[in-house]
Amino acid sequence: MRALRYHGVKDLRVDYDIPEPTCGEHQIKIKLHEYSSPTFIPLKDSPHPVTKESMPVTIGHEFSGEVVEIGSKAKNPSGLKVGDKVAAQPTVCCHSCGPCKEGYINCCDHAGFVGLSGGGGGMSDYVCIDEQFVYKLPDNVPLDIGALVEPLAVAWHGVNQSPLKEGQSALVMGAGPIGLGVIQCLKARGAKDIIVVELAKERQNFAQQFGATHIIDPRYEDVVKRCKEICDGQGPHVALDAAGVAATLKSAALAVRARGTIVNLAIWEKEVPFQPNTLVFGEKKYLGVLGYVNEDFEGVIKALGEKRLQPEKMITRKIHIDRVAEDGFRALIEEKDKQVKILVDCRA
């Protein structure tokens, strides 16, 4: 079968002689249709402790497709049938470490992702996924939207872990793909004021389309002052940081009201200086969140079916699997502010 494989730095190619995966007893085999944006973190040279795979690795961790086979011993709690449209949760976990035993599979000591850590990937003809990580899509949710469930689940998890209540206000730092997902999830959860801090004009426009009530460009406005003006002089109840830079952390911590919460969804590239008294003097909380759990996928899919989430405009481009390197990664590098999610068509 075909598979887009990462062989090393600047070595990404479509291989045509990859063996088709065999469906395990407790797995669901999926024929791939759509894969979301071609972004990835390459596997290290050493084998992953769970998948036992090393490079080259098939990439793609945000995908949807059609069920073609169900394992002979799969419990299949959602009643999947061959031909059903599904989205997949690409979680790789060991099921044996402390966090896994507590039910925190997103915090697994050996965590990974299908499409990043081995186990196949979404940029191929077929992939086999453990039964508990395959979700049937509602009839009114097409496969291209199904490919957005994974990034939306990241945003849903962040909002779900926050103490936000309906009618309260929220600040979102950054309007990249995850930040835009957070905006939509906040809107679906009944947030009153959704304030977004973003530099890029194109992303500001996307943020407004998805439900931001106020946009702040920190080059021209004081973020903390403006937030307090919008939110009854006290600031928002919750800030969600999807940017992960020193300036956003400082602004978020200063902007939220007393006993407010800062939720970090970002993966940080470097250490940053921070004054903890910013939190202490207002009894503010800082909460780190990571990825998602099963309930987040279920929540996103339910919200999509009920049209409380309508992410269609996140899809800014569609390309063929054979053109990912030329048209996908290049667009994300050269036009990153204009692109949100690029879908890769794995059918043709």
Residue pairs with C-beta under 8 A, 6 or more apart in sequence:
1 16
1 18
1 19
1 20
1 124
1 125
1 126
2 14
2 15
2 16
2 18
2 124
2 125
2 321
3 14
3 15
3 18
3 58
3 120
3 121
3 123
3 124
3 125
4 12
4 13
4 14
4 15
4 58
4 59
4 60
4 121
4 123
4 124
4 321
4 324
5 12
5 13
5 14
5 15
5 18
5 56
5 57
5 58
5 59
6 12
6 40
6 42
6 43
6 55
6 56
6 57
6 59
7 13
7 55
7 56
8 42
8 55
8 56
9 42
12 59
12 324
12 325
12 329
13 325
14 321
14 322
14 324
15 56
18 58
18 124
20 125
20 126
21 29
21 120
21 126
21 127
21 128
22 128
23 29
23 69
23 70
23 71
23 128
24 71
24 128
24 130
25 71
25 72
25 73
25 74
26 71
26 73
26 74
26 75
26 130
26 131
27 71
27 74
27 128
27 129
27 130
27 131
28 67
28 69
28 70
28 71
28 74
28 76
28 80
28 86
28 128
28 129
28 130
28 131
28 134
29 67
29 68
29 69
29 70
29 71
29 126
29 127
29 128
30 63
30 65
30 66
30 67
30 68
30 86
30 88
30 126
30 127
30 128
30 129
30 134
31 65
31 66
31 67
31 68
31 125
31 126
32 60
32 63
32 64
32 65
32 122
32 123
32 124
32 125
32 126
32 127
32 346
32 347
33 64
33 65
33 66
33 143
33 345
33 346
33 347
34 63
34 64
34 65
34 143
34 144
34 146
34 147
34 343
34 344
34 345
34 346
35 60
35 62
35 63
35 122
35 123
35 147
35 321
35 343
35 344
35 346
36 62
36 63
36 122
36 147
36 148
36 150
36 151
36 341
36 342
36 343
36 344
37 62
37 151
37 177
37 328
37 332
37 339
37 340
37 341
37 342
37 343
38 59
38 60
38 123
38 324
38 328
38 329
38 332
38 342
38 344
39 332
40 59
40 60
40 61
40 115
40 116
41 116
42 55
42 57
42 116
43 53
43 54
43 55
43 57
43 116
43 117
43 118
44 54
45 54
45 55
46 54
47 53
47 54
47 118
48 54
48 92
48 110
48 112
48 117
48 118
49 94
49 110
50 92
50 93
50 94
50 110
50 112
50 117
51 92
51 112
51 117
51 118
51 119
52 118
53 117
53 118
53 119
54 118
57 116
57 117
57 118
57 121
58 115
58 120
58 121
58 123
58 124
58 127
59 115
59 116
59 121
59 122
59 123
60 115
60 121
60 122
60 123
60 124
60 344
61 90
61 113
61 114
61 115
61 116
61 121
61 122
61 150
62 90
62 115
62 122
62 147
62 148
62 149
62 150
62 151
63 87
63 88
63 90
63 115
63 121
63 122
63 123
63 127
63 147
63 150
63 346
64 85
64 86
64 87
64 88
64 137
64 143
64 144
64 146
64 147
64 149
65 85
65 86
65 88
65 127
65 143
65 346
66 83
66 84
66 85
66 86
66 143
67 80
67 81
67 82
67 83
67 84
67 86
67 134
68 82
68 126
69 82
70 76
70 80
70 81
70 82
71 131
74 131
75 131
76 131
78 134
78 135
78 136
79 136
80 86
80 134
80 136
84 136
84 137
85 136
85 137
85 141
85 142
85 143
85 146
86 134
86 135
86 136
86 137
86 146
87 134
87 135
87 137
87 146
87 147
87 149
87 150
87 297
87 301
88 114
88 122
88 127
88 129
88 133
88 134
88 135
88 150
89 129
89 133
89 134
89 135
89 150
89 153
89 292
89 294
89 297
90 113
90 114
90 115
90 116
90 122
90 129
90 133
90 150
91 105
91 106
91 111
91 113
91 114
91 133
91 291
91 292
92 108
92 110
92 111
92 112
92 113
92 114
92 117
92 118
92 119
93 100
93 105
93 106
93 108
93 110
93 111
93 112
94 100
94 108
94 109
94 110
95 105
97 108
97 109
97 110
98 109
99 105
99 107
99 108
99 109
100 108
100 109
103 293
104 293
105 111
105 293
106 157
106 290
106 291
106 292
106 293
107 290
111 291
112 118
112 119
114 120
114 121
114 122
114 127
114 129
115 121
115 122
115 123
119 127
120 126
120 127
120 128
121 127
122 147
122 344
122 346
123 321
123 324
123 344
123 346
124 346
125 346
132 294
133 294
135 149
135 297
135 298
135 301
137 143
137 146
137 301
137 304
137 305
138 301
138 304
138 305
140 305
140 307
141 301
141 304
141 305
144 315
144 318
144 343
145 304
145 311
145 312
147 341
147 343
148 311
148 314
148 315
148 341
149 297
149 300
149 301
149 304
150 292
150 297
151 177
151 178
151 181
151 341
152 181
152 184
152 185
152 300
152 304
152 309
152 311
153 291
153 292
153 296
153 297
153 299
153 300
154 178
154 181
154 265
154 291
154 292
154 296
155 178
155 181
155 182
155 184
155 185
155 242
155 265
156 181
156 185
156 292
156 296
156 299
156 300
156 303
157 289
157 291
157 292
157 293
157 296
158 182
158 185
158 240
158 242
158 263
158 265
158 289
159 182
159 185
159 186
159 189
159 240
159 263
160 295
160 296
160 299
161 263
161 287
161 289
162 170
162 238
162 240
162 261
162 263
162 287
163 237
163 238
163 261
164 170
164 186
164 189
164 191
164 237
164 238
165 237
166 189
166 190
166 191
167 190
167 191
167 192
168 191
168 192
168 236
168 237
168 238
169 191
169 192
169 193
169 194
169 195
169 230
169 231
169 236
169 237
169 238
170 186
170 191
170 193
170 194
170 195
170 236
170 237
170 238
170 239
170 240
171 195
171 196
171 197
171 227
171 235
171 236
171 238
171 239
171 240
171 252
171 255
171 256
172 179
172 182
172 183
172 186
172 194
172 195
172 196
172 197
172 207
172 212
172 239
172 240
172 242
173 179
173 197
173 239
173 240
173 241
173 242
173 243
173 248
173 251
173 252
174 197
174 198
174 241
174 242
174 243
174 244
174 248
174 266
175 183
175 196
175 198
175 200
175 203
175 204
175 206
175 207
175 212
175 242
176 203
176 242
176 243
177 314
177 340
177 341
178 242
178 265
178 266
179 196
179 198
179 203
179 207
179 240
179 242
179 243
180 203
180 206
180 207
180 210
180 314
180 340
181 311
181 314
182 240
182 242
182 265
183 194
183 196
183 207
183 210
183 211
183 212
184 210
184 211
184 309
184 310
184 311
185 309
186 194
186 211
186 240
187 194
187 210
187 211
188 303
188 308
188 309
192 213
193 213
193 214
193 230
193 231
193 236
194 211
194 212
194 213
194 214
195 212
195 213
195 214
195 215
195 216
195 226
195 227
195 230
195 231
195 236
196 204
196 207
196 212
196 214
196 215
196 216
197 216
197 217
197 218
197 223
197 243
197 248
197 251
198 204
198 207
198 215
198 216
198 217
199 217
199 218
199 219
200 337
201 337
202 337
202 338
203 337
204 215
204 217
206 313
206 340
207 215
208 215
209 313
210 311
210 313
214 226
214 230
216 223
216 226
216 227
218 247
218 251
223 251
223 255
224 235
224 251
224 254
224 255
227 235
227 236
227 255
228 234
228 235
228 255
230 236
231 237
231 257
234 257
234 258
235 255
235 256
235 257
235 260
236 255
236 256
236 257
236 260
237 256
237 257
237 260
237 261
238 256
238 260
238 261
238 262
238 263
239 252
239 253
239 255
239 256
239 260
239 261
239 262
239 263
240 262
240 263
240 265
241 248
241 249
241 252
241 262
241 263
241 264
241 265
241 266
242 265
242 266
243 266
244 264
244 266
244 267
244 268
244 269
245 272
246 272
246 273
246 274
248 266
249 262
249 264
249 272
249 274
250 274
250 278
252 262
253 262
253 274
253 278
253 279
253 284
253 286
254 278
256 262
256 282
256 284
257 282
258 282
258 283
258 284
259 282
259 283
259 284
259 285
260 282
260 284
260 285
261 284
261 285
261 286
261 287
262 279
262 284
262 285
262 286
262 287
263 287
263 289
264 286
264 287
264 288
264 289
265 289
278 284
279 285
279 286
300 309
303 309
304 311
313 340
314 340
314 341
315 340
315 341
315 342
315 343
316 338
316 339
316 340
316 341
316 342
317 327
317 331
317 339
317 342
317 343
318 342
318 343
318 344
318 345
319 327
319 328
319 342
319 343
319 344
319 345
320 344
320 345
320 348
321 344
321 345
321 346
321 348
324 344
327 342
328 342
328 344
331 339
331 342
332 339
332 342
